[in-house]
Amino acid sequence: MSCALIGCLLGAFTSGALSNRFGRKRLLTLAALTFAISSLGTGLAFQFDIFVAWRVMGGYAIGLASGISPMYIAEISPARLRGRLVSLNQVAIVFGILLAQIVNWLIARPVAPGSSAQEILLSWNGQWGWRWMFAVTAVPSVLFLVASLLVPESPRWLAAKGQHGDALRVLERLGGRAYAEHVVEDFAAVSEARPERPVWQELRAPGVRKVLMLGIALAVLQQWCGINVIFNYAQEIFAAAGYQVSDILFNIVVTGAVNMVFTFVAFFMIDRFGRRFLLLTGLTGLVLIYTLLGILYRMHLQGKPMLVLVLAAIACYAMSLAPATWVVISEIFPNRIRSSGVSVAVTALWLACFLLTYTFPLLNSALGPAGTFWTYAGVCLAGMLFLSQRLRETKGKTLEEIETDARMENA
């Protein structure tokens, strides 16, 4: 579970410097190519250390894409639609998760009830099925590669590199001449108002440091809210709730479907109600659901009530923390250091994901399922209180307006 997350960390950590130097478009292409190669390598690996190496390489592609994709979308989107369009990144993620779950379900062959772990290991699923589950991801990876060659470069990256004519042409394609001229003028005004300094000095400036801490806190909260435990350890959770292997596979597909449906709910709500409202509502829901999950585990209740609460937790997360975190991280940083700021925040996100994934079995062993979910409820409550004090609404504002507001607030 955790080895791919090491690659995610490396990819996120290097995405800022690389995208700042080479542009967003080229890094998207690199991520797609790395995805395709690592998919085949993982499926064909016949030594465990080679398998882990390919997993790390695939994780590197994930880290690159997770840092570049939402930032790129934010930089090409008009203010009134930016929340929805950045949310499309999360829609694509959950659609991919659901598709992967369905494909894995179709690839897997039935296993006789009551089969031992050794029998499962020696079955077609244990010997060859898992290889196809990895290798088939080369297909969407190639589609991603082709698509990355067709999109334009980020106009704000072009403008930051002094290529104002190219930036104007891209913006004109996206929103017309008047829109293009307005964005370029705003970008120039904001750039002139901020003196040229090295990126590391910019990140340490008092106003920027507050924004950076907010981005890191939100990224860590998205992972430490605990929902990825349900995805990564769904089989163990459903087994503990009393489900058999065939039921578990079906329930995992159901969780993916719920995840996608409520991500679409967020897609239609985020520019109407705002990022702050969705985040606080979702965290409130998770506090209540995790508390009830802990109670059910403590009372040794199994079956449908457990499944309903798990699906409710996924629904809360999918319509709040999942998309809104990427939207906020992609828009709160100043234009000149956005790639570096997003890189730091996304690196923190993958580090938090690694720690969550690695420590869940240890936490579960020490505290039991009830104590573990109550711990996550406490994390969500702390996050809710923090965001209620620190997060300002950004819906409907251009990236340059958000930057100007933050500078005036910290003046």
GUNU-342078 format. One line per 5 residues: number of its first residue (from 1); their letters; for each residue z, x, y of C-alpha. Coordinates in pm, whole numbers. Layout:
<nodes>
NUM	a	Z,X,Y  ...
</nodes>
This chain:
<nodes>
1	mscal	0,0,0  105,267,249  -151,547,203  -429,357,387  -189,306,677
6	igcll	-165,684,721  -540,677,789  -490,383,1026  -243,593,1222  -488,882,1249
11	gafts	-773,654,1350  -572,475,1617  -430,803,1749  -774,962,1797  -956,647,1912
16	galsn	-849,682,2277  -970,1037,2336  -1287,991,2130  -1388,661,2290  -1314,797,2636
21	rfgrk	-1547,1092,2570  -1823,937,2358  -1804,569,2452  -1700,253,2271  -2036,185,2104
26	rlltl	-2060,520,1923  -1704,490,1793  -1777,142,1655  -2076,290,1472  -1862,575,1337
31	aaltf	-1599,328,1214  -1866,119,1038  -2019,421,867  -1676,542,755  -1597,196,619
36	aissl	-1915,191,409  -1869,539,262  -1498,496,184  -1558,157,18  -1787,313,-243
41	gtgla	-1567,623,-277  -1256,417,-348  -1432,207,-610  -1577,513,-785  -1263,732,-777
46	fqfdi	-1146,848,-1121  -851,1060,-1007  -549,924,-828  -543,1190,-555  -914,1127,-487
51	fvawr	-845,754,-476  -569,811,-218  -799,1035,-10  -1065,761,5  -797,506,94
56	vmggy	-684,727,383  -1046,758,497  -1088,380,487  -766,348,683  -906,588,944
61	aigla	-1197,348,997  -955,60,1033  -754,254,1292  -1067,331,1494  -1196,-27,1483
66	sgisp	-858,-181,1561  -830,25,1880  -1190,3,1997  -1295,-354,1908  -1052,-562,2122
71	myiae	-1081,-315,2411  -1461,-327,2398  -1462,-709,2392  -1219,-724,2686  -1438,-487,2889
76	ispar	-1754,-695,2846  -1594,-1042,2881  -1574,-1262,3193  -1214,-1334,3296  -1221,-1707,3217
81	lrgrl	-1330,-1642,2855  -1163,-1308,2782  -875,-1454,2582  -1109,-1649,2355  -1355,-1365,2311
86	vslnq	-1089,-1105,2229  -939,-1362,1991  -1273,-1358,1808  -1168,-1012,1690  -874,-1173,1510
91	vaivf	-1095,-1459,1387  -1323,-1197,1229  -1023,-1023,1070  -879,-1336,911  -1224,-1454,800
96	gilla	-1267,-1116,633  -926,-1145,468  -1006,-1493,339  -1348,-1384,216  -1193,-1083,41
101	qivnw	-934,-1306,-127  -1202,-1546,-248  -1429,-1264,-372  -1137,-1097,-551  -1047,-1431,-710
106	liarp	-1407,-1469,-832  -1427,-1108,-956  -1102,-1132,-1152  -1123,-1257,-1509  -860,-1492,-1655
111	vapgs	-557,-1326,-1814  -375,-1498,-2100  -41,-1652,-1992  252,-1433,-2086  48,-1111,-2095
116	saqei	255,-796,-2062  205,-542,-1784  45,-305,-2038  -200,-575,-2153  -296,-653,-1795
121	llswn	-345,-281,-1724  -581,-246,-2023  -774,-566,-1941  -1108,-577,-1759  -921,-649,-1435
126	gqwgw	-700,-344,-1477  -984,-111,-1577  -1291,-227,-1381  -1223,-541,-1176  -1024,-362,-907
131	rwmfa	-1310,-111,-863  -1554,-391,-781  -1298,-539,-540  -1306,-215,-341  -1676,-128,-377
136	vtavp	-1806,-471,-270  -1659,-416,78  -1950,-180,141  -2164,-492,200  -1984,-617,516
141	svlfl	-1944,-253,621  -2322,-208,630  -2358,-534,827  -2102,-400,1076  -2300,-75,1099
146	vasll	-2626,-255,1179  -2455,-482,1434  -2291,-187,1610  -2636,-40,1679  -2746,-359,1857
151	vpesp	-2464,-409,2108  -2465,-251,2459  -2221,15,2573  -1912,-101,2762  -2011,-140,3130
156	rwlaa	-1665,-34,3247  -1688,288,3044  -2032,349,3196  -1896,291,3547  -1599,520,3481
161	kgqhg	-1848,793,3382  -2043,746,3706  -2335,563,3536  -2323,269,3777  -2689,176,3733
166	dalrv	-2649,143,3355  -2323,-50,3402  -2495,-289,3642  -2780,-350,3395  -2540,-429,3109
171	lerlg	-2332,-665,3326  -2649,-835,3450  -2748,-904,3089  -2405,-1052,3025  -2358,-1268,3335
176	graya	-2638,-1239,3586  -2693,-1032,3900  -2418,-1182,4117  -2159,-1143,3843  -2266,-783,3780
181	ehvve	-2243,-682,4146  -1901,-848,4182  -1754,-665,3880  -1895,-327,3987  -1757,-373,4341
186	dfaav	-1412,-466,4207  -1415,-169,3971  -1507,67,4254  -1234,-75,4481  -965,-36,4215
191	searp	-1083,317,4131  -1068,424,4495  -715,283,4530  -588,500,4244  -603,880,4291
196	erpvw	-771,1089,4022  -510,1242,3791  -500,1371,3433  -451,1093,3179  -116,1226,3058
201	qelra	18,1220,3415  -118,869,3463  60,744,3150  387,889,3278  361,724,3621
206	pgvrk	647,470,3668  427,159,3695  200,259,3409  497,362,3196  635,7,3218
211	vlmlg	301,-135,3106  282,121,2825  631,27,2701  532,-339,2706  218,-266,2505
216	ialav	409,-56,2250  686,-317,2217  436,-598,2165  240,-394,1909  554,-308,1713
221	lqqwc	676,-667,1730  348,-795,1585  425,-592,1272  803,-604,1256  801,-982,1283
226	ginvi	756,-946,905  447,-1156,840  249,-872,683  513,-857,412  400,-1203,307
231	fnyaq	39,-1083,287  104,-745,125  365,-868,-120  244,-1225,-165  237,-1186,-543
236	eifaa	604,-1081,-556  710,-1354,-312  535,-1630,-504  658,-1494,-837  1014,-1500,-703
241	agyqv	951,-1860,-599  867,-1949,-960  485,-1937,-969  275,-1801,-1259  -14,-1553,-1222
246	sdilf	-293,-1812,-1194  -94,-2012,-938  -26,-1695,-738  -397,-1610,-707  -471,-1961,-580
251	nivvt	-178,-1957,-337  -296,-1623,-194  -633,-1784,-117  -453,-2080,43  -256,-1845,270
256	gavnm	-585,-1690,384  -729,-2034,461  -424,-2134,667  -441,-1801,848  -802,-1864,950
261	vftfv	-755,-2228,1053  -464,-2152,1287  -639,-1848,1431  -906,-2095,1545  -627,-2305,1698
266	affmi	-526,-1999,1903  -891,-1940,1994  -906,-2278,2170  -556,-2256,2323  -520,-1901,2453
271	drfgr	-725,-1941,2774  -586,-2289,2835  -212,-2236,2781  -198,-1859,2824  -82,-1558,2626
276	rflll	287,-1585,2721  319,-1947,2605  160,-1879,2266  371,-1569,2202  703,-1731,2287
281	tgltg	620,-2048,2092  514,-1854,1786  824,-1632,1788  1050,-1937,1820  882,-2090,1517
286	lvliy	916,-1770,1312  1289,-1744,1389  1344,-2096,1252  1116,-2052,948  1260,-1716,842
291	tllgi	1611,-1858,873  1516,-2145,640  1338,-1908,398  1655,-1702,372  1858,-2015,304
296	lyrmh	1618,-2121,25  1634,-1777,-136  2015,-1776,-109  2029,-2122,-274  1777,-2011,-544
301	lqgkp	1542,-2297,-462  1183,-2249,-584  849,-2427,-582  677,-2625,-310  941,-2592,-34
306	mlvlv	899,-2214,-50  519,-2240,-33  536,-2483,263  759,-2247,462  541,-1945,382
311	laaia	233,-2134,502  421,-2250,814  514,-1888,894  152,-1780,856  41,-2067,1080
316	cyams	291,-1968,1352  185,-1606,1338  -188,-1683,1329  -175,-1894,1644  45,-1658,1845
321	lapat	128,-1295,1767  -186,-1220,1567  -449,-1284,1838  -239,-1276,2156  -109,-923,2090
326	wvvis	-464,-783,2079  -559,-979,2391  -262,-856,2596  -294,-494,2480  -663,-492,2568
331	eifpn	-612,-616,2925  -282,-486,3068  -380,-117,3107  -557,21,3419  -932,70,3375
336	rirss	-924,450,3398  -673,498,3117  -736,183,2914  -868,371,2611  -566,604,2608
341	gvsva	-314,325,2667  -466,105,2397  -475,406,2163  -102,471,2211  -14,102,2161
346	vtalw	-233,64,1852  -95,387,1706  253,238,1748  126,-78,1578  2,107,1270
351	lacfl	315,322,1256  522,3,1264  298,-146,993  348,163,775  726,151,818
356	ltytf	735,-222,748  522,-191,433  708,113,307  1059,-16,375  1021,-377,255
361	pllns	1093,-296,-113  1394,-87,-6  1519,-356,233  1460,-626,-26  1654,-426,-286
366	algpa	1946,-358,-51  1978,-698,119  1798,-931,-120  1519,-1169,-11  1758,-1385,193
371	gtfwt	1900,-1094,392  1553,-948,441  1412,-1265,598  1722,-1310,812  1668,-954,937
376	yagvc	1311,-1043,1036  1442,-1357,1208  1669,-1134,1417  1376,-908,1510  1172,-1210,1622
381	lagml	1462,-1342,1830  1503,-1006,2004  1128,-991,2067  1128,-1341,2212  1405,-1252,2458
386	flsqr	1229,-927,2557  891,-1089,2621  1044,-1378,2816  1171,-1118,3065  887,-862,3070
391	lretk	556,-1038,3000  362,-1189,3292  74,-1430,3237  -274,-1278,3262  -504,-1570,3181
396	gktle	-795,-1628,3417  -766,-1290,3592  -1020,-1010,3586  -909,-674,3448  -921,-536,3802
401	eietd	-701,-820,3932  -446,-756,3656  -441,-388,3751  -399,-467,4122  -116,-716,4054
406	armen	68,-461,3838  34,-192,4103  164,-424,4377  455,-534,4156  558,-174,4095
411	a	494,-50,4449
</nodes>
